[in-house]
Amino acid sequence: MTAVVRAQGLGKRYGRRRALSECTVDIPAGRVVGLVGPNGAGKTTLLRLAVGQLTPTTGSIEVLGGRPAADAAQLSRVGYVAQSTPVYSGLTVEEHLMLGDRLNPRWDMRIARDRIESAGLDSRQRAGRLSGGQRAQLALALAVAKRPDLLILDEPVSALDPLARREFLSGLMESAADTGASVVVSSHVVGDLERICDYLMILVASRVRLAGDIDELLASHHQLIGPRRDPTTLPGAEVITARHTERQTTLLVRAQRPVDDPAWTVAEIGLEDLVLAYMKADAASLSPMEVLR
Amino acid sequence: MIWLTWRQFRFSALTVFGVLGAVALALAHTGPRLSREYADLRAACGGASCHPEAFEDFFFSHLGVYLGLNALVIAVPAVVGVFWGAPLISREFETGTQDLVWQQSVPRRRWLAVKLGLVGLAAIAAAGLAVAAVSWWSRPFDATTIDGAGRMSPVLFDARGYAVLGRAAFAFALGAAAGLLIRRTVPAMAVTFAVVVAVQIVMPTMVRPHLATPARLETVITANNLNGVEASGPGGTVRGLQAGIGPPGAWILTNETVDSAGRTVDTLPAWVSDCTTPEAPSGEITQQQCLQRLAAAGYRQVVTYHPADRFWPFQAYETAIFGMLSLLLAGFCFLRIRPS
C-alpha cells in the first residue's frame, strides 16, 4: 500500500504547548480517508503540516513522496481547503477562477466551471456576499480544479447547515470521482464521513488509534450483551470497551471471526458508536501521567 | 501572480495615484503663471525699480499652498507605508486567505517577490511623481524663500530631491515587514506610522548633521551681522548672541558666542544688552561702543553649518541609507515568510 501522507514521529510545539507529538501515520493512496478524533487530537495540525502551512518541530512528514510545499510542483499536486474555507471577499467568483487559472499549471477551467455551475453559484457575485455553504463550494472548486493528486480538507463542513453540508459532500464526492484524487477529510461528524469515506482513521492524542477500510472495521467489531461477568476477557477477541450494570455486561470487541459463545447476544455496531467507543476507551486507558503530559 | 497583485492592489493604487495625479494637474495648470510672475519680478528688480520687499511679498502670498505641498511630499512615504505596505501581508492573515493563496502552485517567496516588487515600485513611483511635480511648481518660491528655510533646512530637505524615493521604499518595506510580523492590519499600520514618524524626526536631528564634518566659521560680531541678543527675563542674564553669518542657503547647526579662550559662553556680562540694535538712531553710538568692548574682550561668534552645495551629496547618502534599510527589511520578509 503506497502512502500519500507518511509521518514519522511527527511533532509540533508552540512554545511549551504541544499541538502534536510523536505522530506516526501512513495514509493510503487512492482512498477517501476520513480522519476523526476528539478536539485537540492534532487533526488540524497534522493536515497543516501535510500541506506545508506549518513545519514540524520534530520528526518528518512526506506527502506524495516529497516535502510539503517544497516547490511549485509539489504545491500543484496537493489541493487544500482550510477549515475557514477562505476566499477573497473583494473578488468575484469568476475572478477566483482566474486566480486559480493563473497560479496553477495543471488548472482545468472546465472542472472549475462545472463545479461552480452545479453548486449554483453566480460567477459575477463577489465572494464576500456568498453564504457559508457557497463559500465552501467555491473553495472546493479552487482546490479541485488544480487537478491535485491529493485533496486535503480540514473540517470543511463544520460551519455549514445540514443541507449545505450534504450538498458540499456530494460535490466533493463527484470531484473526487472525476479527478481520481486521493482525499483526506477530517471531521468530527462521523455521519458525514460514513457517507463519503471508504477508509477511516481515528486520531487520539496524536496517535492513530484505529485505521482501516470502513467495511472491514464494521465487520470486525461486534457488540456483545450478556449476563454480568468479570474480568472482561474473551478468547480470540480484543475488548475495546466494557460497560456493566448490576446484572448485565455490554462489550465492544474486535474479532476477526464471529463470536459463537451462546452466553452473548451479538449485535452489529454503527460507525459512530465505533468511533465513540475508541475515543472513550483511550480517554479511560490513558494513565494520569500521560494525561498530564 | 502579476494579475492577482494588480487585482488586489488596484483600488488603493488608484486612490493614491488619483490624488497625486490631480495635484500634479493643478500644479501643471498654475505653475507657468507663477514662473512668469517671478520672471517679471526679477526683470523689474533688475532695473532697480521694484519695491524692496517685492520678493518677500511674492513668497508670503503663496506661503500656505507652498507649505501644504511640501507637507504632501513628506507625507507620501508615510502614506504608502501605512496604506500599501502594512496591509500587504497582514490582510491575508487577517482574512485567512494565506491558506488559499499559498496553496496555489506559487511558492511563498515568489508570491512575496512579486508583491514587494510591484507594489514597492509603485510606492517609489508615487514618491517620484509627488516630488517632481512639487519641486517643479515650487522653483520660484524655493528661489525667494526666507533665509534658513532653503532646501538644506531640515523640513525642505525632506520634500526635495530623490531621497524621498528612498524614504518611500523604506516606509513600504517597513509596513510589509510589520504586517508579516504582527499579522493584523490596523496594529501593523499603527506601528508603521509610528516608526516612519520617528525616523522622520531622528534623521534630520541625529543622523543628517553627521553625514559630513560641519563647516565652521568664526568672526567678530558687528552691527551688520548681529541678529539678536538672547536674554532670560527682563534685564536678566544675557545668554548669548545670534549672528547672521554663514553662507547663504547653508544649514546652520550651531550659532554660539565664544570667549577669548575659545570656550562657548553660557552667560555674557550684563552690559552686552546694550549691543542690541537700537530702536532710535541716537542709540547707535551706545551699540558701537558695546560692540567694540565685546571685540576687545575677545568675544567672537562661531557658527557650524553644512553649506548649500552639500544638498545633493546628502541626498545621495540618505537615499543609500534608506535603500539599505529597505533591502534589509525585504530580506527579513523573505526569511520570515517561510512556514513556521
Chai-1 contact restraints between the chains, C-beta under 6 A:
chainA,res_idxA,chainB,res_idxB,connection_type,confidence,min_distance_angstrom,max_distance_angstrom,comment,restraint_id
A,G52,B,P339,contact,1.0,0.0,6.0,A-B,restraint_1
A,Q53,B,P339,contact,1.0,0.0,6.0,A-B,restraint_2
A,L54,B,P339,contact,1.0,0.0,6.0,A-B,restraint_3
A,T55,B,P339,contact,1.0,0.0,6.0,A-B,restraint_4
A,A72,B,S105,contact,1.0,0.0,6.0,A-B,restraint_5
A,A72,B,P107,contact,1.0,0.0,6.0,A-B,restraint_6
A,L75,B,S105,contact,1.0,0.0,6.0,A-B,restraint_7
A,S76,B,S105,contact,1.0,0.0,6.0,A-B,restraint_8
A,Y80,B,Q103,contact,1.0,0.0,6.0,A-B,restraint_9
A,A82,B,D99,contact,1.0,0.0,6.0,A-B,restraint_10
A,S84,B,G96,contact,1.0,0.0,6.0,A-B,restraint_11
A,P86,B,G96,contact,1.0,0.0,6.0,A-B,restraint_12
A,P86,B,T97,contact,1.0,0.0,6.0,A-B,restraint_13
A,P86,B,D99,contact,1.0,0.0,6.0,A-B,restraint_14
A,P86,B,L100,contact,1.0,0.0,6.0,A-B,restraint_15
A,Y88,B,T97,contact,1.0,0.0,6.0,A-B,restraint_16
A,L99,B,L4,contact,1.0,0.0,6.0,A-B,restraint_17
A,R102,B,W3,contact,1.0,0.0,6.0,A-B,restraint_18
A,L103,B,Q104,contact,1.0,0.0,6.0,A-B,restraint_19
A,L103,B,V106,contact,1.0,0.0,6.0,A-B,restraint_20
A,N104,B,Q104,contact,1.0,0.0,6.0,A-B,restraint_21
A,N104,B,S105,contact,1.0,0.0,6.0,A-B,restraint_22
A,P105,B,S105,contact,1.0,0.0,6.0,A-B,restraint_23
